[in-house]
Amino acid sequence: MKKVAKKLHLWLALPFGIILTLVCFSGAVLAFEKEFTQWMYADLYRVKAVGDHRMPVGDIAAKVASTLPDEVKVTGITVYPDPARTYQVNLSKPHHASVFVDPYTGEVKGAYKRIPFFFTMFKLHRWLLGSRPDNGGIYWGKVIVGTATLAFVFVILSGILIWWPRTKKALRNSLKVTRTHGLRRFCYSFHVSVGVYTCLLLLCMTLTGLTWSFDWYRDGFYTVFGASSPQGNGHGPSASAGKQKGQDRKEAAETYAAWQTIYEELAARNPENRQISINANRTATVALNRFGNTMGGDRYEFDPSTGKLTTFTPYADLPASAKIRGQIYAVHTGTWGGWLTRILYCLAALFASALPITGYYLWFRRVFPKKAHHA
């Protein structure tokens, strides 16, 4: 069995190793993109001064809507528990578009923007810096990353079979990095020990990451967990929970007018000072203050003309299809366990990016022992 595992491990790792190094490294870099973005663009996310009274959320939404072209709609607004945070007003397009507004003055601070370096890392992580073909052809960057990720699953599993120790002494030795017996011994011990320490987290990343690579995999994954597959496959959370279609300016203004009533009712029902999102599709979400699905929350429906809440569905009672996308994202990025798991995921991906490099070195030493004698 180990002989088969060694061959599988080698012949899958050799062609995809460099790609996996790039994907793992870029994934580690992206782990704290949100924090870096909010630090670099602090003027978008933080108010200059915390005032005594905040403007009604409906007035802010209406103000933003009045500045938009006809083809762009306000799809929702998110209020954060931190009084120094700006309100986030979500737009129908482009994808993930939003603007930030000072709730005390009504000043539109600017639109959401991504740090160019992190956007490059994201494109590298997802598509090897490729772009979607305009003619509907094969999205090669996406296919290559997905294929490499699928191969990585079998590389990890075969690596576990190869490593599986027979004695306690062998187990102890395999968990240590040896630095005193030359480069080859160091690379071997690093490859084995890092692979052991990171294998479970890497499996979490790969098995969830494949849902963004292949439709057939995503459909099967969702079916296994009792959920229907959604349309689209964006990476990451979207603050917008619906699209406003066929709604004219007058109807939109009436909807916005009720949003303050909705917000006040939700804030009163949830005194824990939670994040509240109100959407133009007649739903509102109160985010959960707990580990797990960090995109999840209790859901409400409301009458847009009166602002009266009509239904309430706690997160636990939501259908699987309403939870699974957020759960996949949380497991893929490590947000499910707070800062600790995010740090562990970042380190696991960073160290994993070195595994193909050490593997290539060990293979080269074995295939070309004379040429590598003095390496």
N, C-alpha and C positions, 0 to 999 in steps of 0.2 A: 504493500500500500504506500509506503514511504517513497519507494522508487517512482511510482506513478505521480505522487505529489511533487517530488523534486522536479520531474520533467515538466509538469504543468506549471509549476512556480517559475521555472526558468524561461520557458518558451512563451509565456504570457508577459513576463516582466521585461524581457529583452526589447520587444518592439514598442511597448507602451511606457517604459520607465521614464523617459524624458518628459513625456506629456503628463504623467502622474506627478512628477516633481513640480511642474509648472502649476498644475491644478491645486495641489496641496499647499504650495507656497502662497499662491494668490488667495486661497481660502483662509489661510492663517492671517494674512494682511487684512482681509475684509472683516475679521472677527469684531473689531472695534471701530468700524467705519462710522457708525452713528455718533459715538462720542467725539471722534475727531472732527466730524462735520459740524456738530453743534458747538465745538470749541472754536473752529476756524471761522464759522459764520455766526458768531454769537449775536450779532446785531439782528439776525433773522429770528432767533429763538428766544431772546431775552428782551424784556422791556427796559427802557432807560430808567424809569422810576415807577415803583408800585404806587398806584393811586388809591383813593378811598372807595371809588365806585367804578365798576366795569360797565361798559355799554352793553345793551341787550344783544344777545347773539344774533337775533333776527336782523337787527339794524346793521350789524357788521356784515352779515351775509348779503343783504340787499345792497350795501355800499359796494362790495366787491363785484356783485353781479352787474351793477350799473356801469362798470368799467370794462366789461368783457364784450367781445364780438358776439353776434347772434348765435354762431355755431358752438360757442363754449358756454356751458352752464355750471352753476354752483351745485355740487352734488352732496355737500355736507359740511359740517363744521365740527372741530374737535376742541374741547376745552380740557386743559391739563390741570391737575390739582395744585401745581406750583403757581402761586400768584404772580411770580416773575416771568412766567412763560407766556409767549404770544399765543393767540388763537390760530389754529391751522384751518384754513378754508380750502376745501378740496374741490377740484375742477374736473369736468368731464373729459377733457383732453388738453394736452397729450397725456400719455399713460403716466399715472402717478403724479400728475400735476397738482400743485397746491400753492397758495400764497399765505404769508404770515402777517397777522394784524395785531397791533397793540390794542388790547381790549380797553385800556383807559383813555386813549386819545382817538382811536379809530384809524390811526396811521397805518397804511399798508407798507410793511417793512420790505417786502420783496417776495419773489417767487422761490420755490424750492429749487436748489441746485446741488449738483453732486461735485465733489472735489475731483478734478480731472484725473489725478493719480488713481483714486479709488475706482473711478469709472473704467479706467484702463485695466485695473486688476479684475474688475467684475467681468469685462469682456474676455479677458484671458481665462478666467475661471470657468466661464460658461461656454465660450465659443472659440477659444484660441485666437482671440482678437479678430475673428471673422465677423461678417454681417449677413443679415438675412437677404437672400437673393430676391431681386425685384420681380423676376419672372416666375416665381414659385418653384424654382429648381431645388436641388438638394442643398440643405443647409450643412455644408461639409464640416464647419467648425463644431457645430453642435453634435453632429454624428460622431466625429472623432473623439470628442470629450466623453460622450455617452458610452462609446465602445470601450474606451480606455477605463472608464469607471466600472463598467461591467466586468472587464478583465480583472480589475483590481479586487473585486469581490472574491474571485477564485484564487487570486494571488494570496490574499489574506488567509482564506480558508486552507489552502494548501500549505501555507507557511506554518499555520497552527499544527497541522498534521506532521510536518517535518520536525517541528520543535518538540512536540509532546514528549516530556522526559519520562524515563522509566524508574529513576531513583530520586530520592530527596537531594542528594548531592548534585546530580545533574540539573535539577530544578534550581538550586541555589546558584550554581555556576552560570546558568543561562540568564539570570536576572542581573548580572553584574557586567559592567563595561571594563574591560582590561586595557590598561594604558601603558603597561610596562614590558610588553613583549613584541614590540614592533607594530608597524602600520597595519599589516595584514591581520594580526590578531585583534588589534583595536577595531578595525572595520567589521570583522566577523562578530565580535562580541557586541558592538554597537548595533549592528543589523539585527541580531537575534533579540537582544534585550529590549530595544526600542520597539521592535515589532510586537513583542509580547505585551509590553505596557500599553501600547496604543491600539491593539487589534480591535477591541470592543468598540471604542469610540470611532475608529475608522470604518467599521462595519455600519455603525449608525449613520455616519455621514454618507457612505456610498449607497446604501440601500434606500435612503430617502432622497439623495441627490438624483438618482436615476429617474425619479418621477418628473423631473424637468427636462429629461433627455429624450425619452421615448414614450409616445402615446400608448403603445400597447402595454408597456410596463406600468404606467400610471393607472390605466384602466384596471389592470389586474390587481395592483396594489390597493386601489380603492375598493374593489370588489371583495378582496380578502377581509378588509376591515368594515364591510357592510355599508359602504357609501358609494354614491354615484359620482362619476368623474366630472369635474367642472370643465367648462370651456376655458381655453387659454391655459398658460402655464408660466405665468410670471414668477420671478424669484423674489421672495420677500414680501412683507406685509404691505397691504394697501389700506390707507385710512378711509378710502371711499368704499361704501358698501352698496352702491347702487347707481344707476344712471337715470337722469331725468330726461324722459323722451316725450315729445309732443306737448310740452307744457309751455304756454306763452308767458310773457313777462308779468301780466296781471296775476295769473294763477301763482306764479313763483313768488311774487310779493306777498300774496295772502299766506302762502306756506311759510315764508320767512317770519312773518308777524307772529306766528304761533310758536316759533322755536324757543323764544324766551320762556314762555309758559311751560313748555316741555322740559327745558333745562332746569328751571326752578323746582319742578315736581321731582325730577330724577335726583337732583342734588339733595332735596329733603328726604327722599327715600333711602339715599345712600350717604349717610353722614360721614362715612370713612374717607371722604375726600378723594373719590376715584376719578379716573379719566372718563369723560362723557363725550360720546359722538352722536350727533343728530344728523340724519341723512334725508335727502330729498325723496327717497323711495318709501317714506312713511315708517321708517324704522329708526330706532335709537339703540345704542349699545353702551353699557356701563362696564368698563374693563375690570377684570378680576385682579385683586391685589394678592396674588399667590403664585407659587411655582407651577410649572406645567405649560399649558398652552398660553403663551404670553400674548397671543392675538385674540384669545377667547374673552367672552364676557356675557353678562345677562342681556337678553334682547327684549325690547319693547316695541310695540306698534302703536301708532297714534293717528288721530283724526287731524289732517293737516289744516282744516278750517277752524277748528276750535282749540287744538293743542291738547285735547283730552287723550290720555293713555287708554288704549282699548284692550290690549293683551300684554301679558308678561310671561316670558319663558326663561326660567333660570338656565344657566349654562349647562347644568347637569341634564336637563330635559331636552336640550337641542338635539336634532337628528345628527347622525354620524357625519353626514355630508356637510353640515355647518361647522363641524369641529376639525375634520381631518386635515384640511390644508394648513391651519394654524399649528396643529400638532406636528405635521411633517416639518414645517419650518423650524419649530422649536427644537425638535430632535436633530435636525440637520445642522443647525448653527450653535446648539448648546445653550440657548437662552432658557431652556426649561428649568434649569437649576440655579439661575441667577449668576452672579459674578464668578463664583467658583467654577461652575461647569463651563462658562465661556472661556475662562483662562485655561482650563484643562483642554478644551477643544482646540484653542489657538496653539497651545504647545504641542498637542498631538499632531496637528496638521503640519506645524513647522518642522518637527522632528521627522515626520513621515516623508517630507519632501527630500530628506537626505537618504532615505532607505534605497531608492533606485541608484543613487550615486555610489553608495557603498556596495550595493549588489553588483553594479557594473565593474567596480574595481576587483571584487573577489572573483568574478567570472573571468576577467582579463588575466588575472594572476594564474588562474587554473588553466586557461587555454594557451596562454603565452608565457610559461614560467621562466624561460630564459630571458626574454625581453624585459620582463617585469622584475627580474632578480634583484635589481638595485633600486626598485621603486620604494 
